[in-house]
Every structure is written in C-alpha cells, then in structure tokens.
Amino acid sequence: MMIYLRTTSLIFLLSFSLMVFSNPSTKDEYHTLCGIFQEAVELNISDIQLRSDYITDQIDKRIQATVIIDAVHALFNVDPSERYGILKAGAEHHLKESWNCPSAQKLLQ
C-alpha cells in the first residue's frame, strides 16, 4: 500500500510539473491560489467539509489555468502528509524559484 501511494505521488508530481510547465499563463496564478488558502484560514471555518467546499469553489472561480485546478483537486487523492510537498514541488518546478504557502501547508496536511 505504501509503495502504491509513493508511486502514485511520484507520477502525480511528474504529471503536474509537465502540465504546469507547458502552460506559462499559470505562473501568475500561484499567488491567487495561496491567497485562497489564506482566506480559508482567516474565515476560521471549523467544519472540514465546508472549508474544503469554500476552497474548491474559489479555485474554480478564480484560477483560470485548468492544470492548476485539476492538480489541486487531484491532491486530495494523495496521502495528506504528501499533499503540500507535491504542490510546492510542482510550483517550484514551474516557477524556477522557491515557493511557499504556509496556509496551504496548514490546510493540506
């Protein structure tokens, strides 16, 4: 089971990196994505499902790059301990610089 999750995570990371890298218009949307996670933290919604619904709804409304939308939705099929690391690695690969979003890290784990 653990090998399957790690293999799935690796495949997801590689696919995410390739998809995002191929679409330069996604570069500016990482700031918006982090802002959505920050808003969810600030709203202090204790119900996990309501918070998840808020994040999903905002991503669908405010992020235009379908590769980012699809990648974030797919993160929820990955082990929680690996979600933020995969998102961060994909963003850094695309941006070619360090990317950090403490709010996403808090909510994805």
Secondary structure, DSSP 8 states (H G I E B T S, - for coil): -HHHHHHHHHHHHHHHHHHHHT-GGGTTHHHHHHHHHHHHHHHT---HHHHHHHHHHHHHHH---HHHHHHHHHHTTS-HHHHHHHHHHHHHHHHTS----HHHHHHH-
